[in-house]
């Protein structure tokens, strides 16, 4: 079940990244990060060769996931939120502020 959830999350992130890559408001340098991640996955040169069972494919998957995550983090937050809303993804609910202790200790 966990593997299926991981692939579902990677698919959602990929759809968001594809929309962001097509958006003209996203700067060039995040798009270069995405391109480098895709180039690594498609390249025959890997840190762990693909002919090694499981590990060869896992390093490609990890590089793709890291590249997608870094790409989305480098994109302007307002553009990311807009595309998440269009795709129907739940938005993060982070509240800015300061923490304080509520009750005293006995």
FENMO-V887794 format. One record per residue. RES is the residue in three letters. NEAR is the number of other C-alpha atoms within 10 Angstrom. Layout:
# FENMO-V887794
res={RES	RES}
near={NEAR	NEAR}
This chain:
# FENMO-V887794
res={UNK	UNK	UNK	UNK	UNK	UNK	UNK	UNK	UNK	UNK	UNK	UNK	UNK	UNK	UNK	UNK	UNK	UNK	UNK	UNK	UNK	UNK	UNK	UNK	UNK	UNK	UNK	UNK	UNK	UNK	UNK	UNK	UNK	UNK	UNK	UNK	UNK	UNK	UNK	UNK	UNK	UNK	UNK	UNK	UNK	UNK	UNK	UNK	UNK	UNK	UNK	UNK	UNK	UNK	UNK	UNK	UNK	UNK	UNK	UNK	UNK	UNK	UNK	UNK	UNK	UNK	UNK	UNK	UNK	UNK	UNK	UNK	UNK	UNK	UNK	UNK	UNK	UNK	UNK	UNK	UNK	UNK	UNK	UNK	UNK	UNK	UNK	UNK	UNK	UNK	UNK	UNK	UNK	UNK	UNK	UNK	UNK	UNK	UNK	UNK	UNK	UNK	UNK	UNK	UNK	UNK}
near={5	7	8	9	10	11	12	12	13	17	12	15	16	17	15	19	22	13	13	23	21	10	12	8	11	18	13	11	12	21	19	13	19	21	16	15	22	16	12	17	18	11	10	9	10	14	9	13	14	16	9	9	9	9	13	15	16	13	18	22	15	13	16	21	17	14	21	24	17	15	22	23	12	16	20	14	11	9	15	20	15	13	18	19	12	10	13	9	12	9	11	7	6	6	6	6	6	5	6	6	6	6	6	5	5	3}
